[in-house]
Amino acid sequence: MTNAQHVRVPNSFAYDTTPENHLNDAEFFLRPSDRADIEWLLSRDDPAARNMPRLVEQILRYKMRTAGKAIGKGIDQIALPMKRITYSESNGPVRKGILTMSIVERPGRIPVGSQLGATLLGMSRHQEEPLKKEDGRTVIVGVLKIETVEPV
């Protein structure tokens, strides 16, 4: 008789090729500065922040509670603010935008304060997660590519 235990393989890793370098089997990853920025975003007193949908707030709080620490060379493959994220929704068209620590919608930007941005935040390349659309449908959003954006 063996003492082997079944181990679930997580959907995502902070991409490194050796199993011992996978970060604590977390599904999402955030830098310490991202956690501080999310706290700031959730605690702001401006009217736009007060109008953030409750679902977005819940997603962000969940990610802060469960995310692993994003460090090392695997950080290049994690959807974090100021990265260009190429994604698709349920085999729909491929789209891209720069993830921003904001609640303001702008062309070419994906604010973390939106359902899409909150869902993408901390995901790894090739990871898929459910995304509840404003019309009530749930689709699967998958991260296809992550690129670092040079500051302007």
TIGUVO-310432 format. One record per residue: residue number from 0; residue in one letter; x, y, z of N, C-alpha, C in turn. Coordinates in steps of 0.02 Angstrom, whole numbers, plus 50000, padded with zeros to 5 digits. Example, Ala and Ser with C-alpha at 12.3 -4.5 7.8 and 13.67 -1.06 7.14 Angstrom:
SITE  zagu  balo    n_X    n_Y    n_Z   ca_X   ca_Y   ca_Z    c_X    c_Y    c_Z
SITE     0     a  50660  49716  50390  50615  49775  50390  50660  49835  50390
SITE     1     s  50642  49888  50354  50684  49947  50357  50645  50002  50394
REM end
This chain:
SITE  zagu  balo    n_X    n_Y    n_Z   ca_X   ca_Y   ca_Z    c_X    c_Y    c_Z
SITE     0     m  50042  49942  50000  50000  50000  50000  50045  50062  50000
SITE     1     t  50025  50112  49961  50065  50173  49958  50028  50230  49992
SITE     2     n  50066  50281  50008  50037  50341  50038  50031  50397  49987
SITE     3     a  50024  50379  49924  50020  50430  49871  49955  50468  49877
SITE     4     q  49960  50532  49864  49900  50575  49864  49891  50604  49795
SITE     5     h  49828  50612  49775  49813  50644  49711  49827  50719  49718
SITE     6     v  49863  50745  49670  49880  50817  49670  49850  50849  49608
SITE     7     r  49810  50901  49618  49779  50937  49563  49831  50981  49530
SITE     8     v  49835  50978  49464  49880  51022  49427  49843  51087  49417
SITE     9     p  49870  51144  49440  49836  51207  49433  49831  51228  49360
SITE    10     n  49782  51272  49346  49772  51297  49278  49830  51338  49253
SITE    11     s  49866  51369  49298  49919  51415  49276  49979  51411  49323
SITE    12     f  50034  51433  49297  50095  51437  49335  50128  51503  49320
SITE    13     a  50172  51525  49363  50216  51581  49345  50268  51545  49303
SITE    14     y  50262  51549  49239  50294  51504  49192  50369  51498  49201
SITE    15     d  50389  51441  49224  50457  51418  49224  50451  51344  49206
SITE    16     t  50500  51314  49178  50492  51247  49151  50500  51192  49202
SITE    17     t  50526  51206  49260  50535  51152  49308  50482  51155  49362
SITE    18     p  50453  51097  49380  50398  51096  49429  50416  51129  49495
SITE    19     e  50479  51123  49518  50497  51151  49582  50497  51228  49582
SITE    20     n  50495  51258  49522  50494  51331  49519  50423  51359  49510
SITE    21     h  50372  51316  49509  50304  51341  49505  50286  51370  49572
SITE    22     l  50254  51427  49571  50242  51464  49632  50181  51439  49669
SITE    23     n  50190  51401  49720  50140  51377  49768  50072  51359  49739
SITE    24     d  50069  51336  49678  50007  51312  49646  49950  51362  49647
SITE    25     a  49965  51426  49649  49913  51477  49646  49887  51484  49575
SITE    26     e  49824  51505  49568  49796  51515  49501  49811  51585  49475
SITE    27     f  49820  51633  49519  49833  51702  49500  49895  51727  49536
SITE    28     f  49927  51778  49507  49987  51805  49536  49985  51881  49535
SITE    29     l  50007  51913  49589  50011  51985  49594  50077  52006  49625
SITE    30     r  50101  52063  49605  50160  52093  49638  50135  52128  49701
SITE    31     p  50178  52138  49751  50158  52176  49810  50132  52246  49792
SITE    32     s  50162  52278  49743  50139  52345  49723  50069  52342  49692
SITE    33     d  50052  52287  49657  49985  52279  49630  49933  52273  49685
SITE    34     r  49951  52236  49738  49905  52230  49795  49891  52298  49826
SITE    35     a  49943  52338  49835  49935  52405  49863  49891  52448  49817
SITE    36     d  49902  52443  49752  49862  52482  49705  49789  52461  49705
SITE    37     i  49776  52396  49712  49707  52372  49714  49673  52398  49778
SITE    38     e  49709  52395  49834  49681  52422  49896  49663  52496  49887
SITE    39     w  49707  52533  49856  49695  52604  49843  49634  52613  49799
SITE    40     l  49629  52572  49747  49573  52576  49700  49507  52561  49735
SITE    41     l  49507  52512  49779  49446  52492  49814  49426  52540  49870
SITE    42     s  49474  52578  49896  49459  52622  49952  49451  52695  49933
SITE    43     r  49457  52711  49869  49452  52781  49848  49384  52810  49862
SITE    44     d  49384  52875  49873  49321  52909  49888  49291  52945  49829
SITE    45     d  49322  52941  49770  49293  52978  49714  49230  52942  49688
SITE    46     p  49185  52979  49657  49120  52951  49636  49127  52892  49588
SITE    47     a  49176  52894  49543  49184  52839  49495  49200  52773  49531
SITE    48     a  49243  52777  49582  49260  52716  49620  49200  52690  49658
SITE    49     r  49157  52734  49683  49097  52712  49719  49048  52677  49672
SITE    50     n  49053  52691  49607  49008  52660  49558  49036  52596  49529
SITE    51     m  49093  52572  49554  49122  52510  49530  49072  52453  49544
SITE    52     p  49058  52412  49494  49011  52356  49505  49034  52311  49562
SITE    53     r  48986  52287  49600  49001  52245  49658  49039  52181  49638
SITE    54     l  49021  52154  49580  49056  52094  49556  49130  52107  49544
SITE    55     v  49146  52165  49517  49217  52183  49505  49253  52188  49572
SITE    56     e  49222  52220  49620  49253  52226  49686  49264  52157  49717
SITE    57     q  49216  52112  49710  49223  52045  49737  49280  52006  49702
SITE    58     i  49285  52013  49637  49339  51979  49599  49406  52004  49623
SITE    59     l  49413  52070  49630  49477  52099  49652  49495  52077  49723
SITE    60     r  49447  52076  49767  49460  52054  49836  49478  51980  49838
SITE    61     y  49445  51940  49797  49462  51869  49793  49534  51859  49769
SITE    62     k  49553  51896  49718  49621  51889  49692  49673  51911  49743
SITE    63     m  49658  51963  49781  49705  51985  49832  49714  51932  49886
SITE    64     r  49659  51896  49902  49663  51844  49953  49700  51782  49930
SITE    65     t  49691  51764  49866  49715  51698  49843  49777  51700  49799
SITE    66     a  49795  51758  49775  49851  51762  49726  49918  51745  49758
SITE    67     g  49958  51712  49717  50027  51700  49737  50068  51762  49723
SITE    68     k  50130  51762  49747  50174  51820  49737  50209  51814  49670
SITE    69     a  50201  51865  49629  50232  51866  49562  50303  51892  49568
SITE    70     i  50351  51847  49557  50421  51866  49560  50460  51827  49508
SITE    71     g  50520  51848  49494  50565  51811  49451  50549  51818  49377
SITE    72     k  50580  51774  49338  50573  51780  49265  50504  51760  49241
SITE    73     g  50465  51723  49279  50397  51705  49260  50350  51764  49258
SITE    74     i  50369  51820  49288  50326  51879  49291  50310  51906  49221
SITE    75     d  50352  51892  49172  50339  51915  49104  50278  51881  49073
SITE    76     q  50256  51826  49101  50199  51789  49073  50137  51794  49117
SITE    77     i  50133  51848  49157  50076  51860  49200  50043  51925  49180
SITE    78     a  49976  51925  49175  49938  51985  49156  49937  52034  49215
SITE    79     l  49978  52084  49211  49984  52135  49263  49976  52204  49232
SITE    80     p  49963  52255  49272  49957  52323  49243  50019  52342  49202
SITE    81     m  50006  52380  49149  50056  52403  49101  50084  52347  49058
SITE    82     k  50044  52296  49048  50061  52243  49000  50007  52241  48948
SITE    83     r  50027  52228  48885  49978  52221  48830  49955  52149  48830
SITE    84     i  49890  52140  48839  49860  52074  48844  49822  52059  48779
SITE    85     t  49839  52003  48748  49802  51978  48690  49759  51921  48717
SITE    86     y  49693  51926  48705  49646  51879  48733  49589  51865  48684
SITE    87     s  49551  51813  48699  49490  51800  48661  49437  51776  48709
SITE    88     e  49374  51787  48690  49318  51766  48731  49281  51710  48694
SITE    89     s  49278  51651  48724  49241  51594  48696  49251  51586  48621
SITE    90     n  49312  51581  48600  49329  51571  48529  49305  51628  48485
SITE    91     g  49294  51686  48513  49276  51745  48475  49338  51776  48444
SITE    92     p  49331  51837  48420  49389  51869  48389  49444  51883  48440
SITE    93     v  49505  51883  48417  49562  51899  48459  49564  51974  48469
SITE    94     r  49571  51995  48532  49574  52066  48548  49636  52078  48591
SITE    95     k  49655  52142  48596  49711  52159  48639  49700  52228  48669
SITE    96     g  49733  52239  48725  49730  52303  48758  49781  52304  48815
SITE    97     i  49796  52364  48838  49844  52372  48892  49805  52373  48958
SITE    98     l  49824  52328  49003  49792  52324  49068  49815  52383  49110
SITE    99     t  49768  52421  49138  49785  52480  49178  49753  52476  49246
SITE   100     m  49787  52504  49296  49760  52506  49364  49715  52567  49368
SITE   101     s  49656  52560  49340  49609  52615  49333  49538  52588  49333
SITE   102     i  49490  52633  49337  49420  52615  49328  49391  52650  49267
SITE   103     v  49432  52690  49234  49409  52730  49177  49421  52692  49112
SITE   104     e  49367  52685  49073  49372  52653  49007  49402  52702  48957
SITE   105     r  49452  52680  48919  49482  52719  48865  49500  52671  48809
SITE   106     p  49499  52696  48747  49516  52653  48690  49585  52621  48698
SITE   107     g  49589  52557  48685  49653  52521  48689  49675  52504  48759
SITE   108     r  49634  52520  48809  49651  52507  48879  49599  52460  48910
SITE   109     i  49621  52418  48956  49577  52374  48993  49585  52392  49067
SITE   110     p  49538  52429  49094  49545  52449  49165  49533  52390  49212
SITE   111     v  49573  52386  49264  49565  52334  49315  49497  52342  49349
SITE   112     g  49469  52402  49349  49404  52415  49379  49346  52394  49335
SITE   113     s  49358  52356  49283  49304  52328  49241  49302  52253  49251
SITE   114     q  49247  52221  49231  49242  52149  49240  49296  52112  49200
SITE   115     l  49309  52135  49139  49361  52104  49099  49429  52113  49131
SITE   116     g  49445  52175  49151  49510  52189  49181  49521  52152  49246
SITE   117     a  49470  52150  49288  49475  52114  49352  49486  52039  49340
SITE   118     t  49452  52013  49289  49460  51942  49273  49530  51927  49246
SITE   119     l  49555  51969  49201  49621  51958  49171  49678  51967  49221
SITE   120     l  49670  52012  49269  49724  52028  49316  49751  51966  49350
SITE   121     g  49816  51956  49345  49849  51900  49378  49848  51834  49341
SITE   122     m  49813  51832  49284  49811  51769  49246  49877  51758  49210
SITE   123     s  49890  51695  49195  49950  51677  49157  49932  51664  49085
SITE   124     r  49984  51665  49043  49974  51650  48972  49944  51580  48965
SITE   125     h  49895  51574  48920  49859  51512  48906  49808  51493  48959
SITE   126     q  49800  51533  49011  49750  51519  49062  49681  51542  49037
SITE   127     e  49629  51506  49057  49561  51524  49040  49520  51529  49104
SITE   128     e  49476  51578  49106  49433  51589  49164  49364  51612  49140
SITE   129     p  49311  51599  49179  49245  51624  49161  49239  51699  49170
SITE   130     l  49202  51731  49126  49190  51803  49129  49115  51815  49121
SITE   131     k  49085  51846  49171  49014  51861  49167  49005  51926  49129
SITE   132     k  48967  51923  49074  48955  51982  49032  48898  52023  49062
SITE   133     e  48893  52086  49041  48842  52130  49067  48771  52108  49049
SITE   134     d  48764  52069  48995  48698  52045  48976  48678  51980  49013
SITE   135     g  48721  51958  49060  48706  51899  49100  48737  51835  49076
SITE   136     r  48763  51834  49014  48796  51774  48988  48863  51766  49022
SITE   137     t  48886  51704  49024  48953  51690  49048  48992  51661  48990
SITE   138     v  49050  51690  48976  49094  51666  48923  49161  51647  48955
SITE   139     i  49201  51612  48918  49269  51595  48940  49317  51642  48907
SITE   140     v  49358  51676  48947  49409  51721  48920  49477  51686  48929
SITE   141     g  49515  51685  48876  49581  51654  48878  49636  51703  48859
SITE   142     v  49690  51701  48896  49748  51744  48882  49792  51709  48831
SITE   143     l  49804  51743  48775  49844  51714  48721  49916  51738  48723
SITE   144     k  49926  51801  48740  49993  51830  48737  49997  51888  48786
SITE   145     i  50056  51896  48817  50068  51951  48863  50134  51985  48843
SITE   146     e  50131  52051  48833  50190  52088  48814  50200  52147  48861
SITE   147     t  50262  52161  48878  50277  52218  48920  50274  52281  48878
SITE   148     v  50243  52334  48905  50237  52398  48871  50288  52445  48899
SITE   149     e  50324  52478  48855  50373  52527  48877  50338  52590  48902
SITE   150     p  50357  52618  48959  50326  52679  48983  50337  52737  48935
SITE   151     v  50285  52779  48929  50289  52836  48883  50322  52894  48917
REM end
